[in-house]
Amino acid sequence: MASIDLNNVLDKSWADKSLPEILAAPVSALKGVSDRDGELLQEAFGVKTVADLADLKYMRWAQALAALDISAK
C-alpha cells in the first residue's frame, strides 16, 4: 500500500481533508501550484482537479519514462 505525507504535498488548507475531497480539489491544493498555474493547466489540458491531473495521459507518460530511466541505473 502506498503512503504519502500530506503535509509535504498539499497546501496547508487541504492537509486535513479526506482523500475524496483532495482528489476533487483544484490543482492549486497541491503545494507549490498557484491559482494561475491551475488556470493554465485548465486552458492547456482541461485539468480542473487533482484527480484530473493524476489522470492526464501526458503526466502518466512522463512518469513511465522517468521510471524507465530509474530502472536503467
ZAMIVEX-352238 format. One record per residue: residue number from 1; residue in three letters; chain; x, y, z of N, C-alpha, C in turn. Coordinates in Angstrom, 3 decimals. Example, Ala and Ser with C-alpha at 12.3 -4.5 7.8 and 13.67 -1.06 7.14 Angstrom:
! residues 2
<rec><num>1</num><residu>ALA</residu><chaine>A</chaine><n_u>13.190</n_u><n_v>-5.690</n_v><n_w>7.800</n_w><ca_u>12.300</ca_u><ca_v>-4.500</ca_v><ca_w>7.800</ca_w><c_u>13.200</c_u><c_v>-3.300</c_v><c_w>7.800</c_w></rec>
<rec><num>2</num><residu>SER</residu><chaine>A</chaine><n_u>12.850</n_u><n_v>-2.250</n_v><n_w>7.080</n_w><ca_u>13.670</ca_u><ca_v>-1.060</ca_v><ca_w>7.140</ca_w><c_u>12.900</c_u><c_v>0.030</c_v><c_w>7.870</c_w></rec>
END
This chain:
! residues 73
<rec><num>1</num><residu>MET</residu><chaine>A</chaine><n_u>0.838</n_u><n_v>-1.173</n_v><n_w>0.000</n_w><ca_u>0.000</ca_u><ca_v>0.000</ca_v><ca_w>0.000</ca_w><c_u>0.888</c_u><c_v>1.243</c_v><c_w>0.000</c_w></rec>
<rec><num>2</num><residu>ALA</residu><chaine>A</chaine><n_u>0.538</n_u><n_v>2.198</n_v><n_w>-0.842</n_w><ca_u>1.299</ca_u><ca_v>3.438</ca_v><ca_w>-0.935</ca_w><c_u>0.897</c_u><c_v>4.390</c_v><c_w>0.184</c_w></rec>
<rec><num>3</num><residu>SER</residu><chaine>A</chaine><n_u>1.851</n_u><n_v>5.201</n_v><n_w>0.604</n_w><ca_u>1.545</ca_u><ca_v>6.229</ca_v><ca_w>1.598</ca_w><c_u>2.287</c_u><c_v>7.506</c_v><c_w>1.221</c_w></rec>
<rec><num>4</num><residu>ILE</residu><chaine>A</chaine><n_u>1.787</n_u><n_v>8.601</n_v><n_w>1.741</n_w><ca_u>2.382</ca_u><ca_v>9.895</ca_v><ca_w>1.438</ca_w><c_u>2.101</c_u><c_v>10.834</c_v><c_w>2.615</c_w></rec>
<rec><num>5</num><residu>ASP</residu><chaine>A</chaine><n_u>3.049</n_u><n_v>11.679</n_v><n_w>2.923</n_w><ca_u>2.857</ca_u><ca_v>12.681</ca_v><ca_w>3.969</ca_w><c_u>2.135</c_u><c_v>13.869</c_v><c_w>3.344</c_w></rec>
<rec><num>6</num><residu>LEU</residu><chaine>A</chaine><n_u>0.859</n_u><n_v>14.014</n_v><n_w>3.641</n_w><ca_u>0.051</ca_u><ca_v>15.050</ca_v><ca_w>3.016</ca_w><c_u>0.570</c_u><c_v>16.453</c_v><c_w>3.300</c_w></rec>
<rec><num>7</num><residu>ASN</residu><chaine>A</chaine><n_u>1.234</n_u><n_v>16.642</n_v><n_w>4.426</n_w><ca_u>1.794</ca_u><ca_v>17.951</ca_v><ca_w>4.748</ca_w><c_u>2.889</c_u><c_v>18.359</c_v><c_w>3.773</c_w></rec>
<rec><num>8</num><residu>ASN</residu><chaine>A</chaine><n_u>3.520</n_u><n_v>17.373</n_v><n_w>3.139</n_w><ca_u>4.594</ca_u><ca_v>17.667</ca_v><ca_w>2.188</ca_w><c_u>4.084</c_u><c_v>17.970</c_v><c_w>0.790</c_w></rec>
<rec><num>9</num><residu>VAL</residu><chaine>A</chaine><n_u>2.858</n_u><n_v>17.582</n_v><n_w>0.471</n_w><ca_u>2.380</ca_u><ca_v>17.724</ca_v><ca_w>-0.903</ca_w><c_u>1.156</c_u><c_v>18.620</c_v><c_w>-1.059</c_w></rec>
<rec><num>10</num><residu>LEU</residu><chaine>A</chaine><n_u>0.534</n_u><n_v>18.996</n_v><n_w>0.051</n_w><ca_u>-0.680</ca_u><ca_v>19.799</ca_v><ca_w>-0.034</ca_w><c_u>-0.505</c_u><c_v>21.160</c_v><c_w>0.612</c_w></rec>
<rec><num>11</num><residu>ASP</residu><chaine>A</chaine><n_u>-1.232</n_u><n_v>22.122</n_v><n_w>0.080</n_w><ca_u>-1.346</ca_u><ca_v>23.417</ca_v><ca_w>0.718</ca_w><c_u>-1.925</c_u><c_v>23.191</c_v><c_w>2.114</c_w></rec>
<rec><num>12</num><residu>LYS</residu><chaine>A</chaine><n_u>-1.516</n_u><n_v>23.986</n_v><n_w>3.076</n_w><ca_u>-1.950</ca_u><ca_v>23.803</ca_v><ca_w>4.472</ca_w><c_u>-3.458</c_u><c_v>23.668</c_v><c_w>4.620</c_w></rec>
<rec><num>13</num><residu>SER</residu><chaine>A</chaine><n_u>-4.217</n_u><n_v>24.415</n_v><n_w>3.851</n_w><ca_u>-5.675</ca_u><ca_v>24.409</ca_v><ca_w>3.997</ca_w><c_u>-6.315</c_u><c_v>23.105</c_v><c_w>3.528</c_w></rec>
<rec><num>14</num><residu>TRP</residu><chaine>A</chaine><n_u>-5.558</n_u><n_v>22.252</n_v><n_w>2.860</n_w><ca_u>-6.101</ca_u><ca_v>20.982</ca_v><ca_w>2.355</ca_w><c_u>-5.563</c_u><c_v>19.777</c_v><c_w>3.118</c_w></rec>
<rec><num>15</num><residu>ALA</residu><chaine>A</chaine><n_u>-4.586</n_u><n_v>19.948</n_v><n_w>3.976</n_w><ca_u>-3.905</ca_u><ca_v>18.824</ca_v><ca_w>4.629</ca_w><c_u>-4.816</c_u><c_v>17.989</c_v><c_w>5.517</c_w></rec>
<rec><num>16</num><residu>ASP</residu><chaine>A</chaine><n_u>-5.900</n_u><n_v>18.557</n_v><n_w>6.009</n_w><ca_u>-6.785</ca_u><ca_v>17.802</ca_v><ca_w>6.908</ca_w><c_u>-8.028</c_u><c_v>17.266</c_v><c_w>6.199</c_w></rec>
<rec><num>17</num><residu>LYS</residu><chaine>A</chaine><n_u>-8.081</n_u><n_v>17.370</n_v><n_w>4.878</n_w><ca_u>-9.250</ca_u><ca_v>16.931</ca_v><ca_w>4.116</ca_w><c_u>-9.165</c_u><c_v>15.434</c_v><c_w>3.810</c_w></rec>
<rec><num>18</num><residu>SER</residu><chaine>A</chaine><n_u>-10.298</n_u><n_v>14.850</n_v><n_w>3.485</n_w><ca_u>-10.343</ca_u><ca_v>13.432</ca_v><ca_w>3.115</ca_w><c_u>-9.784</c_u><c_v>13.249</c_v><c_w>1.707</c_w></rec>
<rec><num>19</num><residu>LEU</residu><chaine>A</chaine><n_u>-9.414</n_u><n_v>12.030</n_v><n_w>1.380</n_w><ca_u>-8.877</ca_u><ca_v>11.752</ca_v><ca_w>0.050</ca_w><c_u>-9.873</c_u><c_v>12.113</c_v><c_w>-1.054</c_w></rec>
<rec><num>20</num><residu>PRO</residu><chaine>A</chaine><n_u>-11.153</n_u><n_v>11.765</n_v><n_w>-0.931</n_w><ca_u>-12.095</ca_u><ca_v>12.184</ca_v><ca_w>-1.976</ca_w><c_u>-12.164</c_u><c_v>13.704</c_v><c_w>-2.145</c_w></rec>
<rec><num>21</num><residu>GLU</residu><chaine>A</chaine><n_u>-12.073</n_u><n_v>14.445</n_v><n_w>-1.036</n_w><ca_u>-12.079</ca_u><ca_v>15.903</ca_v><ca_w>-1.116</ca_w><c_u>-10.826</c_u><c_v>16.409</c_v><c_w>-1.822</c_w></rec>
<rec><num>22</num><residu>ILE</residu><chaine>A</chaine><n_u>-9.694</n_u><n_v>15.807</n_v><n_w>-1.517</n_w><ca_u>-8.430</ca_u><ca_v>16.222</ca_v><ca_w>-2.134</ca_w><c_u>-8.443</c_u><c_v>15.938</c_v><c_w>-3.631</c_w></rec>
<rec><num>23</num><residu>LEU</residu><chaine>A</chaine><n_u>-8.918</n_u><n_v>14.774</n_v><n_w>-4.019</n_w><ca_u>-8.960</ca_u><ca_v>14.431</ca_v><ca_w>-5.437</ca_w><c_u>-9.906</c_u><c_v>15.338</c_v><c_w>-6.214</c_w></rec>
<rec><num>24</num><residu>ALA</residu><chaine>A</chaine><n_u>-10.942</n_u><n_v>15.823</n_v><n_w>-5.572</n_w><ca_u>-11.901</ca_u><ca_v>16.732</ca_v><ca_w>-6.214</ca_w><c_u>-11.465</c_u><c_v>18.197</c_v><c_w>-6.119</c_w></rec>
<rec><num>25</num><residu>ALA</residu><chaine>A</chaine><n_u>-10.397</n_u><n_v>18.451</n_v><n_w>-5.386</n_w><ca_u>-9.917</ca_u><ca_v>19.817</ca_v><ca_w>-5.175</ca_w><c_u>-9.262</c_u><c_v>20.370</c_v><c_w>-6.434</c_w></rec>
<rec><num>26</num><residu>PRO</residu><chaine>A</chaine><n_u>-9.220</n_u><n_v>21.690</n_v><n_w>-6.540</n_w><ca_u>-8.470</ca_u><ca_v>22.289</ca_v><ca_w>-7.645</ca_w><c_u>-6.983</c_u><c_v>21.956</c_v><c_w>-7.494</c_w></rec>
<rec><num>27</num><residu>VAL</residu><chaine>A</chaine><n_u>-6.264</n_u><n_v>21.953</n_v><n_w>-8.610</n_w><ca_u>-4.845</ca_u><ca_v>21.595</ca_v><ca_w>-8.548</ca_w><c_u>-4.044</c_u><c_v>22.533</c_v><c_w>-7.660</c_w></rec>
<rec><num>28</num><residu>SER</residu><chaine>A</chaine><n_u>-4.559</n_u><n_v>23.710</n_v><n_w>-7.409</n_w><ca_u>-3.867</ca_u><ca_v>24.637</ca_v><ca_w>-6.504</ca_w><c_u>-3.856</c_u><c_v>24.136</c_v><c_w>-5.064</c_w></rec>
<rec><num>29</num><residu>ALA</residu><chaine>A</chaine><n_u>-4.553</n_u><n_v>23.046</n_v><n_w>-4.775</n_w><ca_u>-4.472</ca_u><ca_v>22.423</ca_v><ca_w>-3.455</ca_w><c_u>-3.109</c_u><c_v>21.764</c_v><c_w>-3.255</c_w></rec>
<rec><num>30</num><residu>LEU</residu><chaine>A</chaine><n_u>-2.402</n_u><n_v>21.509</n_v><n_w>-4.345</n_w><ca_u>-1.062</ca_u><ca_v>20.919</ca_v><ca_w>-4.251</ca_w><c_u>-0.056</c_u><c_v>22.014</c_v><c_w>-3.906</c_w></rec>
<rec><num>31</num><residu>LYS</residu><chaine>A</chaine><n_u>0.832</n_u><n_v>21.695</n_v><n_w>-2.997</n_w><ca_u>1.844</ca_u><ca_v>22.660</ca_v><ca_w>-2.556</ca_w><c_u>2.673</c_u><c_v>23.102</c_v><c_w>-3.762</c_w></rec>
<rec><num>32</num><residu>GLY</residu><chaine>A</chaine><n_u>2.809</n_u><n_v>24.393</n_v><n_w>-3.916</n_w><ca_u>3.630</ca_u><ca_v>24.936</ca_v><ca_w>-4.990</ca_w><c_u>2.881</c_u><c_v>25.194</c_v><c_w>-6.287</c_w></rec>
<rec><num>33</num><residu>VAL</residu><chaine>A</chaine><n_u>1.602</n_u><n_v>24.825</n_v><n_w>-6.362</n_w><ca_u>0.801</ca_u><ca_v>25.081</ca_v><ca_w>-7.562</ca_w><c_u>-0.098</c_u><c_v>26.280</c_v><c_w>-7.269</c_w></rec>
<rec><num>34</num><residu>SER</residu><chaine>A</chaine><n_u>0.096</n_u><n_v>27.339</n_v><n_w>-8.013</n_w><ca_u>-0.675</ca_u><ca_v>28.566</ca_v><ca_w>-7.783</ca_w><c_u>-2.029</c_u><c_v>28.493</c_v><c_w>-8.487</c_w></rec>
<rec><num>35</num><residu>ASP</residu><chaine>A</chaine><n_u>-2.892</n_u><n_v>29.422</n_v><n_w>-8.144</n_w><ca_u>-4.175</ca_u><ca_v>29.522</ca_v><ca_w>-8.841</ca_w><c_u>-3.938</c_u><c_v>29.747</c_v><c_w>-10.336</c_w></rec>
<rec><num>36</num><residu>ARG</residu><chaine>A</chaine><n_u>-2.952</n_u><n_v>30.573</n_v><n_w>-10.663</n_w><ca_u>-2.640</ca_u><ca_v>30.843</ca_v><ca_w>-12.085</ca_w><c_u>-2.149</c_u><c_v>29.571</c_v><c_w>-12.770</c_w></rec>
<rec><num>37</num><residu>ASP</residu><chaine>A</chaine><n_u>-1.323</n_u><n_v>28.785</n_v><n_w>-12.088</n_w><ca_u>-0.881</ca_u><ca_v>27.504</ca_v><ca_w>-12.652</ca_w><c_u>-2.093</c_u><c_v>26.631</c_v><c_w>-12.965</c_w></rec>
<rec><num>38</num><residu>GLY</residu><chaine>A</chaine><n_u>-3.049</n_u><n_v>26.616</n_v><n_w>-12.051</n_w><ca_u>-4.269</ca_u><ca_v>25.852</ca_v><ca_w>-12.252</ca_w><c_u>-5.045</c_u><c_v>26.328</c_v><c_w>-13.465</c_w></rec>
<rec><num>39</num><residu>GLU</residu><chaine>A</chaine><n_u>-5.127</n_u><n_v>27.642</n_v><n_w>-13.626</n_w><ca_u>-5.812</ca_u><ca_v>28.206</ca_v><ca_w>-14.793</ca_w><c_u>-5.122</c_u><c_v>27.780</c_v><c_w>-16.084</c_w></rec>
<rec><num>40</num><residu>LEU</residu><chaine>A</chaine><n_u>-3.802</n_u><n_v>27.807</n_v><n_w>-16.077</n_w><ca_u>-3.048</ca_u><ca_v>27.426</ca_v><ca_w>-17.272</ca_w><c_u>-3.204</c_u><c_v>25.938</c_v><c_w>-17.581</c_w></rec>
<rec><num>41</num><residu>LEU</residu><chaine>A</chaine><n_u>-3.214</n_u><n_v>25.103</n_v><n_w>-16.548</n_w><ca_u>-3.438</ca_u><ca_v>23.669</ca_v><ca_w>-16.765</ca_w><c_u>-4.827</c_u><c_v>23.417</c_v><c_w>-17.338</c_w></rec>
<rec><num>42</num><residu>GLN</residu><chaine>A</chaine><n_u>-5.801</n_u><n_v>24.179</n_v><n_w>-16.859</n_w><ca_u>-7.156</ca_u><ca_v>24.021</ca_v><ca_w>-17.383</ca_w><c_u>-7.223</c_u><c_v>24.461</c_v><c_w>-18.846</c_w></rec>
<rec><num>43</num><residu>GLU</residu><chaine>A</chaine><n_u>-6.596</n_u><n_v>25.589</n_v><n_w>-19.156</n_w><ca_u>-6.595</ca_u><ca_v>26.080</ca_v><ca_w>-20.536</ca_w><c_u>-5.883</c_u><c_v>25.109</c_v><c_w>-21.478</c_w></rec>
<rec><num>44</num><residu>ALA</residu><chaine>A</chaine><n_u>-4.746</n_u><n_v>24.596</n_v><n_w>-21.053</n_w><ca_u>-3.930</ca_u><ca_v>23.754</ca_v><ca_w>-21.923</ca_w><c_u>-4.438</c_u><c_v>22.326</c_v><c_w>-22.039</c_w></rec>
<rec><num>45</num><residu>PHE</residu><chaine>A</chaine><n_u>-4.894</n_u><n_v>21.757</n_v><n_w>-20.930</n_w><ca_u>-5.204</ca_u><ca_v>20.325</ca_v><ca_w>-20.904</ca_w><c_u>-6.593</c_u><c_v>19.989</c_v><c_w>-20.375</c_w></rec>
<rec><num>46</num><residu>GLY</residu><chaine>A</chaine><n_u>-7.375</n_u><n_v>20.979</n_v><n_w>-19.973</n_w><ca_u>-8.691</ca_u><ca_v>20.710</ca_v><ca_w>-19.410</ca_w><c_u>-8.644</c_u><c_v>20.166</c_v><c_w>-17.991</c_w></rec>
<rec><num>47</num><residu>VAL</residu><chaine>A</chaine><n_u>-7.512</n_u><n_v>20.331</n_v><n_w>-17.327</n_w><ca_u>-7.321</ca_u><ca_v>19.838</ca_v><ca_w>-15.960</ca_w><c_u>-7.944</c_u><c_v>20.829</c_v><c_w>-14.981</c_w></rec>
<rec><num>48</num><residu>LYS</residu><chaine>A</chaine><n_u>-8.893</n_u><n_v>20.331</n_v><n_w>-14.181</n_w><ca_u>-9.547</ca_u><ca_v>21.181</ca_v><ca_w>-13.187</ca_w><c_u>-9.247</c_u><c_v>20.717</c_v><c_w>-11.763</c_w></rec>
<rec><num>49</num><residu>THR</residu><chaine>A</chaine><n_u>-9.059</n_u><n_v>19.421</n_v><n_w>-11.572</n_w><ca_u>-8.905</ca_u><ca_v>18.862</ca_v><ca_w>-10.225</ca_w><c_u>-7.608</c_u><c_v>18.084</c_v><c_w>-10.096</c_w></rec>
<rec><num>50</num><residu>VAL</residu><chaine>A</chaine><n_u>-7.285</n_u><n_v>17.750</n_v><n_w>-8.857</n_w><ca_u>-6.117</ca_u><ca_v>16.909</ca_v><ca_w>-8.589</ca_w><c_u>-6.270</c_u><c_v>15.571</c_v><c_w>-9.314</c_w></rec>
<rec><num>51</num><residu>ALA</residu><chaine>A</chaine><n_u>-7.487</n_u><n_v>15.007</n_v><n_w>-9.295</n_w><ca_u>-7.730</ca_u><ca_v>13.739</ca_v><ca_w>-9.987</ca_w><c_u>-7.527</c_u><c_v>13.882</c_v><c_w>-11.488</c_w></rec>
<rec><num>52</num><residu>ASP</residu><chaine>A</chaine><n_u>-7.954</n_u><n_v>15.000</n_v><n_w>-12.069</n_w><ca_u>-7.733</ca_u><ca_v>15.235</ca_v><ca_w>-13.499</ca_w><c_u>-6.240</c_u><c_v>15.249</c_v><c_w>-13.813</c_w></rec>
<rec><num>53</num><residu>LEU</residu><chaine>A</chaine><n_u>-5.469</n_u><n_v>15.899</n_v><n_w>-12.963</n_w><ca_u>-4.025</ca_u><ca_v>15.972</ca_v><ca_w>-13.173</ca_w><c_u>-3.407</c_u><c_v>14.581</c_v><c_w>-13.105</c_w></rec>
<rec><num>54</num><residu>ALA</residu><chaine>A</chaine><n_u>-3.828</n_u><n_v>13.786</n_v><n_w>-12.135</n_w><ca_u>-3.300</ca_u><ca_v>12.427</ca_v><ca_w>-11.992</ca_w><c_u>-3.651</c_u><c_v>11.564</c_v><c_w>-13.193</c_w></rec>
<rec><num>55</num><residu>ASP</residu><chaine>A</chaine><n_u>-4.787</n_u><n_v>11.846</n_v><n_w>-13.817</n_w><ca_u>-5.263</ca_u><ca_v>11.047</ca_v><ca_w>-14.943</ca_w><c_u>-4.781</c_u><c_v>11.575</c_v><c_w>-16.291</c_w></rec>
<rec><num>56</num><residu>LEU</residu><chaine>A</chaine><n_u>-4.085</n_u><n_v>12.679</n_v><n_w>-16.293</n_w><ca_u>-3.610</ca_u><ca_v>13.288</ca_v><ca_w>-17.531</ca_w><c_u>-2.610</c_u><c_v>12.352</c_v><c_w>-18.210</c_w></rec>
<rec><num>57</num><residu>LYS</residu><chaine>A</chaine><n_u>-2.910</n_u><n_v>11.967</n_v><n_w>-19.447</n_w><ca_u>-2.064</ca_u><ca_v>10.986</ca_v><ca_w>-20.126</ca_w><c_u>-0.619</c_u><c_v>11.459</c_v><c_w>-20.246</c_w></rec>
<rec><num>58</num><residu>TYR</residu><chaine>A</chaine><n_u>-0.398</n_u><n_v>12.743</n_v><n_w>-20.420</n_w><ca_u>0.976</ca_u><ca_v>13.245</ca_v><ca_w>-20.531</ca_w><c_u>1.729</c_u><c_v>13.088</c_v><c_w>-19.215</c_w></rec>
<rec><num>59</num><residu>MET</residu><chaine>A</chaine><n_u>1.023</n_u><n_v>13.215</n_v><n_w>-18.119</n_w><ca_u>1.614</ca_u><ca_v>13.002</ca_v><ca_w>-16.801</ca_w><c_u>2.029</c_u><c_v>11.536</c_v><c_w>-16.664</c_w></rec>
<rec><num>60</num><residu>ARG</residu><chaine>A</chaine><n_u>1.125</n_u><n_v>10.646</n_v><n_w>-17.057</n_w><ca_u>1.423</ca_u><ca_v>9.207</ca_v><ca_w>-16.961</ca_w><c_u>2.584</c_u><c_v>8.825</c_v><c_w>-17.875</c_w></rec>
<rec><num>61</num><residu>TRP</residu><chaine>A</chaine><n_u>2.618</n_u><n_v>9.396</n_v><n_w>-19.080</n_w><ca_u>3.711</ca_u><ca_v>9.095</ca_v><ca_w>-19.998</ca_w><c_u>5.048</c_u><c_v>9.555</c_v><c_w>-19.419</c_w></rec>
<rec><num>62</num><residu>ALA</residu><chaine>A</chaine><n_u>5.083</n_u><n_v>10.761</n_v><n_w>-18.866</n_w><ca_u>6.318</ca_u><ca_v>11.286</ca_v><ca_w>-18.284</ca_w><c_u>6.773</c_u><c_v>10.431</c_v><c_w>-17.107</c_w></rec>
<rec><num>63</num><residu>GLN</residu><chaine>A</chaine><n_u>5.821</n_u><n_v>9.979</n_v><n_w>-16.274</n_w><ca_u>6.167</ca_u><ca_v>9.117</ca_v><ca_w>-15.142</ca_w><c_u>6.718</c_u><c_v>7.788</c_v><c_w>-15.623</c_w></rec>
<rec><num>64</num><residu>ALA</residu><chaine>A</chaine><n_u>6.143</n_u><n_v>7.228</n_v><n_w>-16.682</n_w><ca_u>6.618</ca_u><ca_v>5.960</ca_v><ca_w>-17.222</ca_w><c_u>8.029</c_u><c_v>6.113</c_v><c_w>-17.771</c_w></rec>
<rec><num>65</num><residu>LEU</residu><chaine>A</chaine><n_u>8.289</n_u><n_v>7.207</n_v><n_w>-18.461</n_w><ca_u>9.634</ca_u><ca_v>7.445</ca_v><ca_w>-18.991</ca_w><c_u>10.644</c_u><c_v>7.613</c_v><c_w>-17.859</c_w></rec>
<rec><num>66</num><residu>ALA</residu><chaine>A</chaine><n_u>10.261</n_u><n_v>8.352</n_v><n_w>-16.826</n_w><ca_u>11.150</ca_u><ca_v>8.528</ca_v><ca_w>-15.684</ca_w><c_u>11.421</c_u><c_v>7.212</c_v><c_w>-14.995</c_w></rec>
<rec><num>67</num><residu>ALA</residu><chaine>A</chaine><n_u>10.400</n_u><n_v>6.344</n_v><n_w>-14.890</n_w><ca_u>10.583</ca_u><ca_v>5.023</ca_v><ca_w>-14.260</ca_w><c_u>11.550</c_u><c_v>4.177</c_v><c_w>-15.075</c_w></rec>
<rec><num>68</num><residu>LEU</residu><chaine>A</chaine><n_u>11.491</n_u><n_v>4.273</n_v><n_w>-16.383</n_w><ca_u>12.433</ca_u><ca_v>3.533</ca_v><ca_w>-17.228</ca_w><c_u>13.859</c_u><c_v>4.003</c_v><c_w>-16.971</c_w></rec>
<rec><num>69</num><residu>ASP</residu><chaine>A</chaine><n_u>14.053</n_u><n_v>5.291</n_v><n_w>-16.813</n_w><ca_u>15.377</ca_u><ca_v>5.841</ca_v><ca_w>-16.555</ca_w><c_u>15.910</c_u><c_v>5.362</c_v><c_w>-15.222</c_w></rec>
<rec><num>70</num><residu>ILE</residu><chaine>A</chaine><n_u>15.060</n_u><n_v>5.327</n_v><n_w>-14.216</n_w><ca_u>15.475</ca_u><ca_v>4.879</ca_v><ca_w>-12.872</ca_w><c_u>15.861</c_u><c_v>3.409</c_v><c_w>-12.909</c_w></rec>
<rec><num>71</num><residu>SER</residu><chaine>A</chaine><n_u>15.084</n_u><n_v>2.589</n_v><n_w>-13.600</n_w><ca_u>15.372</ca_u><ca_v>1.149</ca_v><ca_w>-13.612</ca_w><c_u>16.604</c_u><c_v>0.840</c_v><c_w>-14.452</c_w></rec>
<rec><num>72</num><residu>ALA</residu><chaine>A</chaine><n_u>17.030</n_u><n_v>1.760</n_v><n_w>-15.325</n_w><ca_u>18.219</ca_u><ca_v>1.538</ca_v><ca_w>-16.137</ca_w><c_u>19.501</c_u><c_v>1.782</c_v><c_w>-15.354</c_w></rec>
<rec><num>73</num><residu>LYS</residu><chaine>A</chaine><n_u>19.395</n_u><n_v>2.444</n_v><n_w>-14.209</n_w><ca_u>20.594</ca_u><ca_v>2.778</ca_v><ca_w>-13.422</ca_w><c_u>21.057</c_u><c_v>1.621</c_v><c_w>-12.600</c_w></rec>
END
